[in-house]
């Protein structure tokens, strides 16, 4: 079987089952798991599937939302390291915008190590994670998006627009080689409002997202004070300050 034929078979299986593990694909197609992983890498780069922890999922379009349960398991150790490095920007007495994402959740343990913080978030989980602390937490409320586990819409945006923060921490679905920071849903209006009302901004993004572009542009990397990532960024991406997470 030629490589392209095998990848077509993988697509057929994923279209039928929606998701599948590497082990199961290898068994069904009678190929090694290493070969299947290479095929999934190729299909992911071609924007035909989305690689997950141990397998892949398929959507009607690549820009469809990846379920939160899948994204939470992706690159977990890298996310922890990045947030450990981003935490160096925290200080006592700060007012913080914490945009909902599976990456920024790993910053929460570091918040608990500081005094007199105020956190404003559109995540439904962060307030619960901080419930046994002295940190003042405001939840935006608003329209709840199940796939991204976040509050969005006019209600949330209006709440944020009346607050001035010392720093905003957020992530993104992709950072283009031209520096565009993008997401795949209308959450971009929440990010934009937080960005406007923050004295400083910090984007936490793993290198797997570099070069990916999604439909909605939040800002440009040149507009962000600090980017925390795990590898050096391409020269084509304009930056003010980069921290390589360790």
VOVO-568374 format. One record per residue (C-alpha): residue number from 0; z, x negated, y. Coordinates in nm, 4 decimals, always signed. Layout:
REC|NUM|Z|X|Y
...
//
This chain:
REC|0|+0.0000|+0.0000|+0.0000
REC|1|-0.0966|-0.1373|+0.3415
REC|2|+0.1710|-0.1684|+0.6115
REC|3|+0.0215|+0.1127|+0.8195
REC|4|+0.0089|+0.3415|+0.5139
REC|5|+0.3732|+0.2714|+0.4359
REC|6|+0.4747|+0.3497|+0.7948
REC|7|+0.2798|+0.6743|+0.7800
REC|8|+0.4745|+0.7612|+0.4643
REC|9|+0.7988|+0.6860|+0.6472
REC|10|+0.6944|+0.9187|+0.9287
REC|11|+0.6124|+1.1920|+0.6770
REC|12|+0.9569|+1.1623|+0.5216
REC|13|+1.1333|+1.1620|+0.8585
REC|14|+0.9350|+1.4608|+0.9827
REC|15|+1.0508|+1.6517|+0.6762
REC|16|+1.4142|+1.5362|+0.6668
REC|17|+1.4662|+1.4590|+1.0398
REC|18|+1.6799|+1.1563|+0.9508
REC|19|+1.7007|+0.9123|+0.6609
REC|20|+1.8843|+0.5952|+0.5642
REC|21|+1.7151|+0.2606|+0.5038
REC|22|+1.8436|+0.2632|+0.1459
REC|23|+1.6930|+0.6038|+0.0719
REC|24|+1.3570|+0.5138|+0.2287
REC|25|+1.3470|+0.1920|+0.0257
REC|26|+1.4139|+0.3864|-0.2946
REC|27|+1.1591|+0.6597|-0.2182
REC|28|+0.8843|+0.4118|-0.1308
REC|29|+0.9818|+0.1421|-0.3828
REC|30|+1.0037|-0.1337|-0.1219
REC|31|+1.2840|-0.3676|-0.0207
REC|32|+1.5298|-0.2631|+0.2491
REC|33|+1.4190|-0.5652|+0.4548
REC|34|+1.0595|-0.4364|+0.4550
REC|35|+1.1736|-0.0868|+0.5534
REC|36|+1.3817|-0.2265|+0.8401
REC|37|+1.0778|-0.4143|+0.9714
REC|38|+0.8757|-0.0923|+0.9519
REC|39|+1.1450|+0.0983|+1.1407
REC|40|+1.1512|-0.1727|+1.4076
REC|41|+0.7756|-0.1339|+1.4515
REC|42|+0.7893|+0.2467|+1.4622
REC|43|+1.0757|+0.2347|+1.7116
REC|44|+0.8782|+0.0036|+1.9417
REC|45|+0.5831|+0.2417|+1.9124
REC|46|+0.8180|+0.5209|+2.0297
REC|47|+0.7609|+0.7223|+1.7123
REC|48|+1.1165|+0.7176|+1.5776
REC|49|+1.4623|+0.6142|+1.6880
REC|50|+1.6476|+0.3523|+1.4858
REC|51|+2.0082|+0.4377|+1.4114
REC|52|+2.2966|+0.2644|+1.2376
REC|53|+2.1606|+0.2198|+0.8863
REC|54|+1.8509|+0.4338|+0.9197
REC|55|+1.6325|+0.6325|+1.1583
REC|56|+1.5789|+0.9753|+1.3116
REC|57|+1.2666|+1.1453|+1.4358
REC|58|+1.2151|+1.3926|+1.7171
REC|59|+0.9288|+1.6062|+1.8398
REC|60|+0.9025|+1.3558|+2.1224
REC|61|+1.0796|+1.0241|+2.1587
REC|62|+1.2269|+1.1376|+2.4884
REC|63|+1.4228|+1.4127|+2.3140
REC|64|+1.7950|+1.3663|+2.3244
REC|65|+1.9539|+1.1574|+2.0508
REC|66|+2.2662|+1.3351|+1.9205
REC|67|+2.5933|+1.1948|+2.0519
REC|68|+2.7251|+1.1434|+1.6969
REC|69|+2.4388|+0.9026|+1.6277
REC|70|+2.4586|+0.7133|+1.9565
REC|71|+2.8337|+0.6539|+1.9197
REC|72|+2.7676|+0.4349|+1.6156
REC|73|+2.4898|+0.2298|+1.7732
REC|74|+2.5835|-0.1263|+1.8735
REC|75|+2.9546|-0.0410|+1.8872
REC|76|+3.0747|-0.4021|+1.8775
REC|77|+2.8367|-0.5029|+2.1560
REC|78|+2.9547|-0.2113|+2.3700
REC|79|+3.3161|-0.3198|+2.3214
REC|80|+3.2335|-0.6755|+2.4298
REC|81|+3.0405|-0.5585|+2.7343
REC|82|+3.3232|-0.3325|+2.8496
REC|83|+3.5728|-0.6139|+2.7939
REC|84|+3.3701|-0.8205|+3.0410
REC|85|+3.3155|-0.5286|+3.2817
REC|86|+3.6927|-0.4753|+3.2918
REC|87|+3.7221|-0.7940|+3.4970
REC|88|+3.6037|-0.5858|+3.7929
REC|89|+3.9041|-0.3522|+3.7659
REC|90|+4.1965|-0.3788|+4.0053
REC|91|+4.5130|-0.1785|+4.0621
REC|92|+4.4926|+0.1166|+4.3057
REC|93|+4.1211|+0.1752|+4.2508
REC|94|+3.9385|+0.5076|+4.2624
REC|95|+3.6786|+0.4936|+3.9872
REC|96|+3.3716|+0.6953|+3.8941
REC|97|+3.3259|+0.6750|+3.5178
REC|98|+2.9940|+0.8289|+3.4164
REC|99|+2.9883|+0.9836|+3.0710
REC|100|+2.8321|+0.7659|+2.8016
REC|101|+2.9091|+0.6217|+2.4605
REC|102|+2.9216|+0.2801|+2.6292
REC|103|+3.1628|+0.3513|+2.9156
REC|104|+3.4110|+0.5106|+2.6733
REC|105|+3.4942|+0.1579|+2.5593
REC|106|+3.6207|+0.0814|+2.9102
REC|107|+3.9032|+0.3360|+2.8760
REC|108|+4.1530|+0.1051|+2.6959
REC|109|+4.1141|-0.1436|+2.9809
REC|110|+4.1909|+0.1235|+3.2406
REC|111|+4.5305|+0.1728|+3.0770
REC|112|+4.6248|-0.1864|+3.1668
REC|113|+4.6139|-0.1170|+3.5423
REC|114|+4.8422|+0.0660|+3.7815
REC|115|+4.7801|+0.3519|+4.0246
REC|116|+4.4233|+0.4276|+3.9210
REC|117|+4.2323|+0.7463|+3.9942
REC|118|+3.9417|+0.8247|+3.7607
REC|119|+3.6686|+1.0816|+3.8225
REC|120|+3.4475|+1.1517|+3.5226
REC|121|+3.1892|+1.3960|+3.3915
REC|122|+3.2949|+1.3165|+3.0360
REC|123|+3.4989|+1.5816|+2.8505
REC|124|+3.6601|+1.3144|+2.6307
REC|125|+3.7869|+1.0624|+2.8872
REC|126|+4.0600|+1.2937|+3.0266
REC|127|+4.1934|+1.3410|+2.6728
REC|128|+4.1803|+0.9661|+2.6110
REC|129|+4.3909|+0.9089|+2.9238
REC|130|+4.6276|+1.2027|+2.8712
REC|131|+4.9330|+0.9904|+2.7868
REC|132|+4.8991|+0.7563|+3.0848
REC|133|+4.9969|+0.7678|+3.4524
REC|134|+4.6317|+0.7502|+3.5576
REC|135|+4.5205|+1.0402|+3.7769
REC|136|+4.2125|+1.1943|+3.6173
REC|137|+3.9681|+1.4436|+3.7657
REC|138|+3.7101|+1.6144|+3.5485
REC|139|+3.3990|+1.7357|+3.7263
REC|140|+3.3499|+2.0409|+3.5091
REC|141|+3.0055|+2.1991|+3.5300
REC|142|+2.7326|+2.2772|+3.2799
REC|143|+2.8089|+2.1139|+2.9463
REC|144|+2.5288|+1.9279|+2.7675
REC|145|+2.6095|+1.9131|+2.3970
REC|146|+2.3636|+1.6351|+2.3124
REC|147|+2.5037|+1.3982|+2.5741
REC|148|+2.8650|+1.5235|+2.5721
REC|149|+2.8725|+1.5450|+2.9514
REC|150|+2.9093|+1.7818|+3.2439
REC|151|+2.6070|+1.8105|+3.4737
REC|152|+2.4520|+2.0452|+3.7275
REC|153|+2.5329|+2.1663|+4.0779
REC|154|+2.9011|+2.2350|+4.0117
REC|155|+2.9628|+1.8794|+3.8897
REC|156|+2.7462|+1.7272|+4.1617
REC|157|+2.9278|+1.9141|+4.4406
REC|158|+3.2638|+1.7999|+4.3093
REC|159|+3.1551|+1.4359|+4.3044
REC|160|+2.9921|+1.4522|+4.6476
REC|161|+3.3298|+1.5042|+4.8150
REC|162|+3.4875|+1.1883|+4.6706
REC|163|+3.4568|+0.8241|+4.7763
REC|164|+3.5117|+0.5703|+4.4995
REC|165|+3.5776|+0.1978|+4.5004
REC|166|+3.3530|+0.1395|+4.1998
REC|167|+3.1272|+0.3254|+3.9586
REC|168|+3.0765|+0.2288|+3.5959
REC|169|+2.7764|+0.3729|+3.4143
REC|170|+2.5195|+0.3062|+3.1468
REC|171|+2.1553|+0.4103|+3.0986
REC|172|+1.9040|+0.4847|+2.8259
REC|173|+1.6619|+0.2188|+2.9460
REC|174|+1.5928|-0.0558|+3.2006
REC|175|+1.2240|-0.1225|+3.2594
REC|176|+1.0835|-0.4684|+3.3120
REC|177|+1.0219|-0.3591|+3.6716
REC|178|+1.3943|-0.2934|+3.7172
REC|179|+1.3894|+0.0865|+3.6946
REC|180|+1.7123|+0.2223|+3.5492
REC|181|+1.6251|+0.5389|+3.3578
REC|182|+1.7759|+0.8234|+3.1577
REC|183|+1.6201|+1.0950|+2.9457
REC|184|+1.7785|+1.4084|+3.0897
REC|185|+1.8686|+1.5633|+3.4235
REC|186|+2.1996|+1.3761|+3.4246
REC|187|+2.0292|+1.1483|+3.6748
REC|188|+2.1497|+1.3676|+3.9648
REC|189|+2.5120|+1.3005|+3.8642
REC|190|+2.4480|+0.9262|+3.8479
REC|191|+2.2724|+0.9306|+4.1855
REC|192|+2.5594|+1.1141|+4.3533
REC|193|+2.8152|+0.8724|+4.2093
REC|194|+2.6031|+0.5772|+4.3224
REC|195|+2.5821|+0.7086|+4.6791
REC|196|+2.9583|+0.7574|+4.6998
REC|197|+3.0692|+0.4251|+4.5480
REC|198|+3.1470|+0.1078|+4.7394
REC|199|+3.0439|-0.0971|+4.4339
REC|200|+2.8473|-0.0203|+4.1200
REC|201|+2.8428|-0.1660|+3.7695
REC|202|+2.5775|-0.0967|+3.5074
REC|203|+2.6842|-0.1706|+3.1495
REC|204|+2.3793|-0.1941|+2.9254
REC|205|+2.3023|-0.3747|+2.6008
REC|206|+1.9844|-0.5805|+2.5705
REC|207|+1.8237|-0.3379|+2.3221
REC|208|+1.7635|-0.1032|+2.6141
REC|209|+1.5754|-0.3605|+2.8222
REC|210|+1.2060|-0.2758|+2.8409
REC|211|+1.2597|+0.0917|+2.7542
REC|212|+1.1612|+0.3519|+3.0135
REC|213|+1.2663|+0.7178|+3.0069
REC|214|+1.1510|+1.0097|+3.2256
REC|215|+1.4201|+1.0149|+3.4963
REC|216|+1.4837|+0.7201|+3.7299
REC|217|+1.8409|+0.6771|+3.8506
REC|218|+1.7932|+0.3682|+4.0670
REC|219|+1.6604|+0.0134|+4.0608
REC|220|+1.8563|-0.2849|+3.9326
REC|221|+1.8352|-0.4348|+4.2821
REC|222|+2.0493|-0.1420|+4.4036
REC|223|+2.3362|-0.2300|+4.1663
REC|224|+2.6093|-0.4774|+4.2512
REC|225|+2.6778|-0.5993|+3.8966
REC|226|+2.4992|-0.5649|+3.5634
REC|227|+2.6899|-0.6412|+3.2441
REC|228|+2.4692|-0.7111|+2.9444
REC|229|+2.4654|-0.9315|+2.6339
REC|230|+2.1565|-1.1472|+2.7034
REC|231|+1.9830|-1.3024|+3.0014
REC|232|+1.7543|-1.0554|+3.1780
REC|233|+1.3797|-1.1190|+3.2260
REC|234|+1.2823|-1.2768|+3.5575
REC|235|+1.0885|-0.9631|+3.6519
REC|236|+1.4148|-0.7667|+3.6854
REC|237|+1.5758|-0.8118|+4.0270
REC|238|+1.9545|-0.8441|+4.0120
REC|239|+2.2436|-0.9182|+4.2465
REC|240|+2.4995|-1.0300|+3.9918
REC|241|+2.4843|-1.0471|+3.6118
REC|242|+2.7746|-1.0887|+3.3718
REC|243|+2.6874|-1.1845|+3.0159
REC|244|+2.9382|-1.0028|+2.7996
REC|245|+3.1369|-1.2034|+2.5479
//
